[in-house]
Amino acid sequence: MGLVACSVGRNNEDPETVKLIFETDMGNDVDDALALDMIYKYSDEKQVDVLAIMSNKNSSYSTEYIHLMNHWYGYPDIPIGKVINGIDSENDARKYAEYVSLQKAENGNDLFERPKFDYNAVPEAVKLYREILSSQPDSSVTIVSVGFSTNIIRLLTSLPDNNSPLTGKELVKKKVKLLSMMAGSFGDNKIAEYNVVKDIPAAKKIAEEWPTPIVFTPFEAGIAVKYPARSIEEDFKWTEHHPVVEAYRHYLDMPYDRPTWDLIALLYVMEKSPEYFRESASGKVSVNDKGYTVFRQDSSQSHSYLELDSIQAENVKQRFVKLISAPPLKYKK
């Protein structure tokens, strides 16, 4: 019996609550929204302490959609950080974050009610990173990065400030235990993967200098598991309006099944199990000038990447559907 039949679970080897910072290009692909839903579900089960959600998409609606989601799911106090002068990706996809943020009910109010959003009041991500990391126990924070490397490279190269006398690299080494990163491609038919290509210098420097273990969720892992349109159309009838369903329907013409790159990077952190993935041997990832990633096995290094066979992929899909389609604690009767 696979874990797909279980409730929200944790890795048996590591049962404590995960201290999580979620780094996202919310608005470029709808899998970010699906992954954010998962975070709230794990929060409902007290499996995760969400220290912050950082947007690396250069768009006010990226952070406004996160603000909307925080309030809809019942977590209004989760801090949000923004990128300033980030990579230009505003027109890379249909703007579901903007669409949902602007949706109105028949009475003219916001379809998803929440306090007024002030983008100017959202702190810059690196400043927020340093503030949060400096206050956490050593080797306690997990970062799940499912977008561009812009914020985390700026963190890595940041200077001492009022929050910490440590450089960014020193602070990361002291406080972060793992970076789970949706990036790269290591299969037989490699591609220059989107998250890497959009900010190649940052991705190269992360691969070269990040001082903690990195587990990569590559392009081919997300392609192996697709969230089914059938679930979007049938499994959310417990509510009239759902901010993830609205985003999914706007992102592409329905019906479509969408790869789950970002969800897998999160699932690895929350429910690491051979039911779901196998992890490569230890090695070192490098990034070339065209954005292609190369993995070289080396037991002295601390990079690895995830692979899924067809059975694991089916288990993961069923897990995602079960978790995401369930009502959040706030809406359970």
Summary of the structure (lengths in Angstrom):
residues: 333
radius of gyration: 18.7
end to end distance: 29.1
largest distance: 61.5
contacts: 1136
relative contact order: 0.16
helix: 39%
strand: 17%
